[in-house]
Amino acid sequence: MNILDKIVRDKRKEVVLRKSLIPIKQLEQSVLFNRETHSLAMKLKTSTSGIIAEHKRRSPSKSVINQNLNVQDVASGYEQAGVCGMSVLTDSKYFGGALDDLLLARASCNMPLLRKEFIIDSYQIIEAKAYGADAILLIAAILTRKEIKVFSELAKSLKLDVLLEIHNEEELHKSLMPSLDLLGVNNRNLKTFNVNLETSKQLSKVIPNDFVKVSESGISSVEAIKELQPYGYQGFLIGENFMKTDNPGQSALKFINQL
């Protein structure tokens, strides 16, 4: 069983538990449920940097990245740096995140927030909206075409942008549909955790231009972004690079100024 299979297995149990604790009706009564969302796709289309900065405490591939920062400081630092949006990891067991991180980030900034999670149930999309997200991540590797359709259409009905993550051409062809806004190419092989920017370059040729192209994982230098921009990428998800420093906002600002 690879790491992705383990995460999904544990996620199914977690969602069953969460559903039993907080019913959908209660989520829909959340103060944030009817707030006006900010479109991540629109922000990326008009940006010169295209940076989506991440809040991530640890990961299966790197263990601890940074446990000492509070999410409010990270969010306001990123916003001041001028990033396009912030990705907030909400998986607890493998990434040390929490849904409350999303809530705290929302209270600290006005930029688009992406709930980065292993979504396997509609419940998690309603949860994302209730906790202040503007966009959700769907991972093609763990979902059927039907699930991608149901989940993305539900997200659109809640005015949430949908970023679909793919790793290869097969996943792309299975997933293409009008209810997606952004297509993210993950340069990290989720089975081996090796990273290769060539994945983004190769897949750029087959991603239709109707979608905002986002490159994810392994982007740690300004050169990497400059290398990928000619391939039509408008978004760049950067996690560990900023989070491993004492001041992610400051690191993001320095990075953006070099672009």
KOLNU-839054 format. One record per residue (C-alpha): residue in three letters; x, y, z. Coordinates in Angstrom, 3 decimals. Layout:
REM KOLNU-839054
<fiti rest="ALA" X="X" Y="Y" Z="Z"/>
...
This chain:
REM KOLNU-839054
<fiti rest="MET" X="0.000" Y="0.000" Z="0.000"/>
<fiti rest="ASN" X="1.581" Y="3.328" Z="-1.049"/>
<fiti rest="ILE" X="1.337" Y="6.539" Z="0.995"/>
<fiti rest="LEU" X="-1.591" Y="7.877" Z="-1.044"/>
<fiti rest="ASP" X="-3.619" Y="4.706" Z="-0.435"/>
<fiti rest="LYS" X="-2.905" Y="4.959" Z="3.299"/>
<fiti rest="ILE" X="-3.960" Y="8.607" Z="3.432"/>
<fiti rest="VAL" X="-7.231" Y="7.855" Z="1.607"/>
<fiti rest="ARG" X="-7.977" Y="4.850" Z="3.828"/>
<fiti rest="ASP" X="-7.525" Y="6.986" Z="6.966"/>
<fiti rest="LYS" X="-9.438" Y="9.895" Z="5.424"/>
<fiti rest="ARG" X="-12.528" Y="7.739" Z="4.886"/>
<fiti rest="LYS" X="-12.591" Y="6.867" Z="8.596"/>
<fiti rest="GLU" X="-12.002" Y="10.500" Z="9.570"/>
<fiti rest="VAL" X="-14.882" Y="11.771" Z="7.403"/>
<fiti rest="VAL" X="-17.295" Y="9.231" Z="8.917"/>
<fiti rest="LEU" X="-16.333" Y="10.520" Z="12.358"/>
<fiti rest="ARG" X="-16.623" Y="14.199" Z="11.401"/>
<fiti rest="LYS" X="-20.062" Y="13.646" Z="9.864"/>
<fiti rest="SER" X="-21.252" Y="12.078" Z="13.104"/>
<fiti rest="LEU" X="-19.977" Y="15.061" Z="15.124"/>
<fiti rest="ILE" X="-21.084" Y="18.000" Z="12.955"/>
<fiti rest="PRO" X="-24.087" Y="17.478" Z="10.652"/>
<fiti rest="ILE" X="-24.272" Y="19.273" Z="7.284"/>
<fiti rest="LYS" X="-27.130" Y="21.465" Z="8.537"/>
<fiti rest="GLN" X="-24.850" Y="22.842" Z="11.224"/>
<fiti rest="LEU" X="-22.090" Y="23.570" Z="8.685"/>
<fiti rest="GLU" X="-24.589" Y="25.428" Z="6.500"/>
<fiti rest="GLN" X="-25.449" Y="27.690" Z="9.431"/>
<fiti rest="SER" X="-21.821" Y="28.770" Z="9.829"/>
<fiti rest="VAL" X="-21.195" Y="32.535" Z="9.788"/>
<fiti rest="LEU" X="-18.856" Y="32.112" Z="6.813"/>
<fiti rest="PHE" X="-21.162" Y="29.914" Z="4.743"/>
<fiti rest="ASN" X="-22.778" Y="32.783" Z="2.848"/>
<fiti rest="ARG" X="-19.750" Y="35.026" Z="2.510"/>
<fiti rest="GLU" X="-18.729" Y="36.322" Z="-0.911"/>
<fiti rest="THR" X="-15.813" Y="34.206" Z="-2.174"/>
<fiti rest="HIS" X="-12.636" Y="35.480" Z="-3.887"/>
<fiti rest="SER" X="-11.782" Y="33.719" Z="-7.146"/>
<fiti rest="LEU" X="-8.300" Y="32.203" Z="-7.158"/>
<fiti rest="ALA" X="-8.496" Y="31.592" Z="-10.922"/>
<fiti rest="MET" X="-9.288" Y="35.266" Z="-11.626"/>
<fiti rest="LYS" X="-6.465" Y="36.411" Z="-9.338"/>
<fiti rest="LEU" X="-3.941" Y="34.192" Z="-11.147"/>
<fiti rest="LYS" X="-5.085" Y="35.377" Z="-14.578"/>
<fiti rest="THR" X="-4.291" Y="38.986" Z="-13.705"/>
<fiti rest="SER" X="-1.109" Y="38.409" Z="-11.683"/>
<fiti rest="THR" X="2.498" Y="38.791" Z="-12.725"/>
<fiti rest="SER" X="3.864" Y="36.410" Z="-10.073"/>
<fiti rest="GLY" X="1.187" Y="33.691" Z="-9.888"/>
<fiti rest="ILE" X="2.366" Y="32.526" Z="-6.471"/>
<fiti rest="ILE" X="0.066" Y="30.387" Z="-4.337"/>
<fiti rest="ALA" X="1.921" Y="30.150" Z="-1.029"/>
<fiti rest="GLU" X="1.290" Y="27.262" Z="1.308"/>
<fiti rest="HIS" X="0.872" Y="26.760" Z="5.029"/>
<fiti rest="LYS" X="2.279" Y="23.321" Z="5.762"/>
<fiti rest="ARG" X="3.760" Y="22.102" Z="9.059"/>
<fiti rest="ARG" X="5.018" Y="18.719" Z="7.901"/>
<fiti rest="SER" X="4.639" Y="16.184" Z="5.116"/>
<fiti rest="PRO" X="5.179" Y="12.438" Z="4.614"/>
<fiti rest="SER" X="8.200" Y="13.164" Z="2.407"/>
<fiti rest="LYS" X="9.920" Y="15.747" Z="4.619"/>
<fiti rest="SER" X="8.555" Y="15.005" Z="8.123"/>
<fiti rest="VAL" X="8.746" Y="18.283" Z="10.104"/>
<fiti rest="ILE" X="8.963" Y="21.481" Z="8.025"/>
<fiti rest="ASN" X="7.999" Y="24.093" Z="10.611"/>
<fiti rest="GLN" X="5.903" Y="23.594" Z="13.748"/>
<fiti rest="ASN" X="6.700" Y="26.960" Z="15.349"/>
<fiti rest="LEU" X="4.669" Y="29.457" Z="13.322"/>
<fiti rest="ASN" X="1.103" Y="30.494" Z="13.885"/>
<fiti rest="VAL" X="-1.164" Y="30.481" Z="10.888"/>
<fiti rest="GLN" X="-2.413" Y="34.069" Z="11.385"/>
<fiti rest="ASP" X="1.125" Y="35.468" Z="11.043"/>
<fiti rest="VAL" X="1.780" Y="33.296" Z="8.005"/>
<fiti rest="ALA" X="-1.470" Y="34.399" Z="6.309"/>
<fiti rest="SER" X="-0.995" Y="38.119" Z="6.925"/>
<fiti rest="GLY" X="2.694" Y="37.843" Z="5.944"/>
<fiti rest="TYR" X="1.816" Y="36.157" Z="2.665"/>
<fiti rest="GLU" X="-0.880" Y="38.746" Z="1.926"/>
<fiti rest="GLN" X="1.530" Y="41.634" Z="2.561"/>
<fiti rest="ALA" X="4.073" Y="39.930" Z="0.298"/>
<fiti rest="GLY" X="1.529" Y="40.066" Z="-2.518"/>
<fiti rest="VAL" X="0.929" Y="36.371" Z="-3.191"/>
<fiti rest="CYS" X="-2.169" Y="35.473" Z="-5.245"/>
<fiti rest="GLY" X="-3.604" Y="33.069" Z="-2.734"/>
<fiti rest="MET" X="-2.793" Y="30.759" Z="0.125"/>
<fiti rest="SER" X="-3.069" Y="27.003" Z="0.236"/>
<fiti rest="VAL" X="-3.981" Y="25.716" Z="3.700"/>
<fiti rest="LEU" X="-3.347" Y="22.048" Z="4.423"/>
<fiti rest="THR" X="-6.120" Y="20.720" Z="6.637"/>
<fiti rest="ASP" X="-5.024" Y="17.074" Z="6.904"/>
<fiti rest="SER" X="-3.993" Y="16.381" Z="10.477"/>
<fiti rest="LYS" X="-2.457" Y="12.893" Z="10.546"/>
<fiti rest="TYR" X="0.037" Y="13.247" Z="7.696"/>
<fiti rest="PHE" X="0.528" Y="17.012" Z="7.367"/>
<fiti rest="GLY" X="-0.120" Y="18.375" Z="10.860"/>
<fiti rest="GLY" X="-2.886" Y="20.671" Z="9.598"/>
<fiti rest="ALA" X="-6.393" Y="21.376" Z="10.866"/>
<fiti rest="LEU" X="-9.647" Y="22.881" Z="9.669"/>
<fiti rest="ASP" X="-9.136" Y="25.564" Z="12.303"/>
<fiti rest="ASP" X="-6.052" Y="26.670" Z="10.353"/>
<fiti rest="LEU" X="-8.426" Y="27.620" Z="7.541"/>
<fiti rest="LEU" X="-10.631" Y="29.539" Z="9.963"/>
<fiti rest="LEU" X="-7.658" Y="31.430" Z="11.423"/>
<fiti rest="ALA" X="-6.230" Y="32.205" Z="7.991"/>
<fiti rest="ARG" X="-9.623" Y="33.515" Z="6.882"/>
<fiti rest="ALA" X="-9.784" Y="35.824" Z="9.908"/>
<fiti rest="SER" X="-6.303" Y="37.177" Z="9.092"/>
<fiti rest="CYS" X="-6.485" Y="37.980" Z="5.365"/>
<fiti rest="ASN" X="-8.696" Y="38.781" Z="2.363"/>
<fiti rest="MET" X="-6.895" Y="36.817" Z="-0.320"/>
<fiti rest="PRO" X="-8.257" Y="33.599" Z="-1.874"/>
<fiti rest="LEU" X="-7.779" Y="30.521" Z="0.324"/>
<fiti rest="LEU" X="-7.474" Y="27.015" Z="-1.086"/>
<fiti rest="ARG" X="-8.437" Y="24.136" Z="1.165"/>
<fiti rest="LYS" X="-5.736" Y="21.573" Z="0.415"/>
<fiti rest="GLU" X="-7.166" Y="18.255" Z="1.438"/>
<fiti rest="PHE" X="-7.736" Y="14.709" Z="0.227"/>
<fiti rest="ILE" X="-11.373" Y="15.155" Z="-0.747"/>
<fiti rest="ILE" X="-13.284" Y="11.891" Z="-1.056"/>
<fiti rest="ASP" X="-16.749" Y="13.027" Z="0.090"/>
<fiti rest="SER" X="-19.143" Y="15.912" Z="-0.665"/>
<fiti rest="TYR" X="-19.213" Y="16.621" Z="3.058"/>
<fiti rest="GLN" X="-15.635" Y="17.985" Z="2.905"/>
<fiti rest="ILE" X="-16.655" Y="20.534" Z="0.252"/>
<fiti rest="ILE" X="-19.474" Y="21.883" Z="2.426"/>
<fiti rest="GLU" X="-16.968" Y="21.933" Z="5.288"/>
<fiti rest="ALA" X="-14.515" Y="23.946" Z="3.143"/>
<fiti rest="LYS" X="-17.180" Y="26.564" Z="2.463"/>
<fiti rest="ALA" X="-18.205" Y="26.709" Z="6.139"/>
<fiti rest="TYR" X="-14.614" Y="27.270" Z="7.245"/>
<fiti rest="GLY" X="-13.894" Y="30.122" Z="4.832"/>
<fiti rest="ALA" X="-12.276" Y="28.525" Z="1.766"/>
<fiti rest="ASP" X="-12.556" Y="30.106" Z="-1.695"/>
<fiti rest="ALA" X="-11.286" Y="27.091" Z="-3.609"/>
<fiti rest="ILE" X="-10.920" Y="23.349" Z="-3.163"/>
<fiti rest="LEU" X="-8.419" Y="20.804" Z="-4.425"/>
<fiti rest="LEU" X="-9.553" Y="17.590" Z="-6.117"/>
<fiti rest="ILE" X="-6.939" Y="14.904" Z="-6.773"/>
<fiti rest="ALA" X="-7.594" Y="12.914" Z="-9.956"/>
<fiti rest="ALA" X="-5.489" Y="9.970" Z="-8.722"/>
<fiti rest="ILE" X="-7.956" Y="9.167" Z="-5.919"/>
<fiti rest="LEU" X="-11.278" Y="9.943" Z="-7.643"/>
<fiti rest="THR" X="-13.410" Y="8.482" Z="-10.427"/>
<fiti rest="ARG" X="-14.657" Y="10.690" Z="-13.257"/>
<fiti rest="LYS" X="-18.142" Y="10.590" Z="-11.728"/>
<fiti rest="GLU" X="-16.809" Y="11.755" Z="-8.337"/>
<fiti rest="ILE" X="-14.863" Y="14.589" Z="-9.968"/>
<fiti rest="LYS" X="-18.063" Y="15.684" Z="-11.740"/>
<fiti rest="VAL" X="-20.264" Y="15.516" Z="-8.622"/>
<fiti rest="PHE" X="-17.680" Y="17.221" Z="-6.371"/>
<fiti rest="SER" X="-16.728" Y="19.974" Z="-8.832"/>
<fiti rest="GLU" X="-20.366" Y="20.787" Z="-9.628"/>
<fiti rest="LEU" X="-21.190" Y="20.981" Z="-5.922"/>
<fiti rest="ALA" X="-18.202" Y="23.313" Z="-5.397"/>
<fiti rest="LYS" X="-19.334" Y="25.557" Z="-8.269"/>
<fiti rest="SER" X="-22.849" Y="25.742" Z="-6.783"/>
<fiti rest="LEU" X="-21.204" Y="27.025" Z="-3.574"/>
<fiti rest="LYS" X="-19.167" Y="29.603" Z="-5.594"/>
<fiti rest="LEU" X="-15.896" Y="27.794" Z="-4.872"/>
<fiti rest="ASP" X="-13.148" Y="27.522" Z="-7.499"/>
<fiti rest="VAL" X="-11.963" Y="24.011" Z="-8.302"/>
<fiti rest="LEU" X="-8.295" Y="23.114" Z="-8.738"/>
<fiti rest="LEU" X="-7.922" Y="19.625" Z="-10.142"/>
<fiti rest="GLU" X="-4.550" Y="17.983" Z="-9.600"/>
<fiti rest="ILE" X="-3.127" Y="15.545" Z="-12.125"/>
<fiti rest="HIS" X="0.135" Y="13.591" Z="-12.436"/>
<fiti rest="ASN" X="-0.122" Y="12.190" Z="-15.959"/>
<fiti rest="GLU" X="-2.021" Y="12.332" Z="-19.255"/>
<fiti rest="GLU" X="-4.350" Y="9.480" Z="-18.344"/>
<fiti rest="GLU" X="-5.602" Y="11.389" Z="-15.283"/>
<fiti rest="LEU" X="-6.046" Y="14.521" Z="-17.402"/>
<fiti rest="HIS" X="-8.210" Y="12.800" Z="-20.018"/>
<fiti rest="LYS" X="-10.373" Y="11.135" Z="-17.397"/>
<fiti rest="SER" X="-10.987" Y="14.446" Z="-15.631"/>
<fiti rest="LEU" X="-11.564" Y="17.210" Z="-18.163"/>
<fiti rest="MET" X="-14.935" Y="18.915" Z="-17.675"/>
<fiti rest="PRO" X="-16.355" Y="22.459" Z="-17.646"/>
<fiti rest="SER" X="-16.885" Y="22.541" Z="-13.868"/>
<fiti rest="LEU" X="-13.119" Y="22.858" Z="-13.278"/>
<fiti rest="ASP" X="-11.343" Y="26.229" Z="-13.107"/>
<fiti rest="LEU" X="-7.702" Y="25.353" Z="-12.627"/>
<fiti rest="LEU" X="-5.605" Y="22.369" Z="-13.647"/>
<fiti rest="GLY" X="-2.647" Y="21.650" Z="-11.414"/>
<fiti rest="VAL" X="0.218" Y="19.438" Z="-12.491"/>
<fiti rest="ASN" X="1.916" Y="17.864" Z="-9.503"/>
<fiti rest="ASN" X="5.591" Y="17.396" Z="-10.291"/>
<fiti rest="ARG" X="5.888" Y="15.003" Z="-7.358"/>
<fiti rest="ASN" X="5.195" Y="11.360" Z="-8.021"/>
<fiti rest="LEU" X="2.850" Y="10.506" Z="-5.130"/>
<fiti rest="LYS" X="4.037" Y="6.918" Z="-5.107"/>
<fiti rest="THR" X="7.793" Y="7.550" Z="-4.985"/>
<fiti rest="PHE" X="7.788" Y="11.227" Z="-3.863"/>
<fiti rest="ASN" X="10.420" Y="12.059" Z="-6.527"/>
<fiti rest="VAL" X="10.035" Y="15.524" Z="-8.090"/>
<fiti rest="ASN" X="10.569" Y="16.421" Z="-11.755"/>
<fiti rest="LEU" X="9.585" Y="19.730" Z="-13.446"/>
<fiti rest="GLU" X="9.533" Y="17.936" Z="-16.810"/>
<fiti rest="THR" X="6.100" Y="16.598" Z="-15.798"/>
<fiti rest="SER" X="4.665" Y="20.137" Z="-15.995"/>
<fiti rest="LYS" X="6.386" Y="20.844" Z="-19.295"/>
<fiti rest="GLN" X="5.150" Y="17.668" Z="-20.968"/>
<fiti rest="LEU" X="1.565" Y="17.930" Z="-19.737"/>
<fiti rest="SER" X="1.255" Y="21.622" Z="-20.668"/>
<fiti rest="LYS" X="0.877" Y="20.583" Z="-24.311"/>
<fiti rest="VAL" X="-2.293" Y="18.591" Z="-23.647"/>
<fiti rest="ILE" X="-4.042" Y="20.896" Z="-21.133"/>
<fiti rest="PRO" X="-6.675" Y="23.004" Z="-22.946"/>
<fiti rest="ASN" X="-6.249" Y="26.770" Z="-22.595"/>
<fiti rest="ASP" X="-9.715" Y="27.170" Z="-21.044"/>
<fiti rest="PHE" X="-8.153" Y="26.231" Z="-17.700"/>
<fiti rest="VAL" X="-5.680" Y="28.174" Z="-15.609"/>
<fiti rest="LYS" X="-2.516" Y="26.045" Z="-15.516"/>
<fiti rest="VAL" X="-0.849" Y="25.601" Z="-12.146"/>
<fiti rest="SER" X="2.453" Y="23.853" Z="-11.474"/>
<fiti rest="GLU" X="2.816" Y="22.229" Z="-8.055"/>
<fiti rest="SER" X="5.718" Y="20.754" Z="-6.050"/>
<fiti rest="GLY" X="9.437" Y="21.216" Z="-6.420"/>
<fiti rest="ILE" X="9.265" Y="24.917" Z="-7.243"/>
<fiti rest="SER" X="11.939" Y="26.391" Z="-5.030"/>
<fiti rest="SER" X="13.608" Y="28.938" Z="-7.285"/>
<fiti rest="VAL" X="12.740" Y="31.953" Z="-9.417"/>
<fiti rest="GLU" X="14.459" Y="30.119" Z="-12.297"/>
<fiti rest="ALA" X="11.928" Y="27.267" Z="-12.070"/>
<fiti rest="ILE" X="9.054" Y="29.739" Z="-12.538"/>
<fiti rest="LYS" X="10.761" Y="31.477" Z="-15.446"/>
<fiti rest="GLU" X="11.340" Y="28.057" Z="-16.987"/>
<fiti rest="LEU" X="7.642" Y="27.131" Z="-16.703"/>
<fiti rest="GLN" X="5.987" Y="30.419" Z="-17.724"/>
<fiti rest="PRO" X="6.612" Y="29.897" Z="-21.480"/>
<fiti rest="TYR" X="4.625" Y="26.653" Z="-21.164"/>
<fiti rest="GLY" X="1.509" Y="28.641" Z="-20.228"/>
<fiti rest="TYR" X="1.637" Y="28.253" Z="-16.443"/>
<fiti rest="GLN" X="0.007" Y="31.141" Z="-14.569"/>
<fiti rest="GLY" X="0.009" Y="29.603" Z="-11.096"/>
<fiti rest="PHE" X="2.852" Y="28.192" Z="-8.980"/>
<fiti rest="LEU" X="2.160" Y="26.410" Z="-5.720"/>
<fiti rest="ILE" X="5.056" Y="26.881" Z="-3.312"/>
<fiti rest="GLY" X="5.006" Y="25.133" Z="0.042"/>
<fiti rest="GLU" X="8.172" Y="24.060" Z="1.777"/>
<fiti rest="ASN" X="10.362" Y="26.801" Z="0.310"/>
<fiti rest="PHE" X="8.695" Y="29.561" Z="2.382"/>
<fiti rest="MET" X="7.542" Y="27.444" Z="5.318"/>
<fiti rest="LYS" X="11.012" Y="26.163" Z="6.203"/>
<fiti rest="THR" X="12.111" Y="29.729" Z="7.047"/>
<fiti rest="ASP" X="11.412" Y="31.699" Z="10.248"/>
<fiti rest="ASN" X="9.343" Y="34.252" Z="8.348"/>
<fiti rest="PRO" X="7.442" Y="32.786" Z="5.362"/>
<fiti rest="GLY" X="5.902" Y="36.171" Z="4.442"/>
<fiti rest="GLN" X="9.329" Y="37.799" Z="4.265"/>
<fiti rest="SER" X="10.668" Y="34.876" Z="2.191"/>
<fiti rest="ALA" X="7.713" Y="35.154" Z="-0.183"/>
<fiti rest="LEU" X="8.256" Y="38.919" Z="-0.565"/>
<fiti rest="LYS" X="11.955" Y="38.424" Z="-1.357"/>
<fiti rest="PHE" X="11.066" Y="35.685" Z="-3.862"/>
<fiti rest="ILE" X="8.392" Y="37.812" Z="-5.615"/>
<fiti rest="ASN" X="10.751" Y="40.786" Z="-5.826"/>
<fiti rest="GLN" X="13.254" Y="38.613" Z="-7.703"/>
<fiti rest="LEU" X="10.724" Y="37.511" Z="-10.300"/>
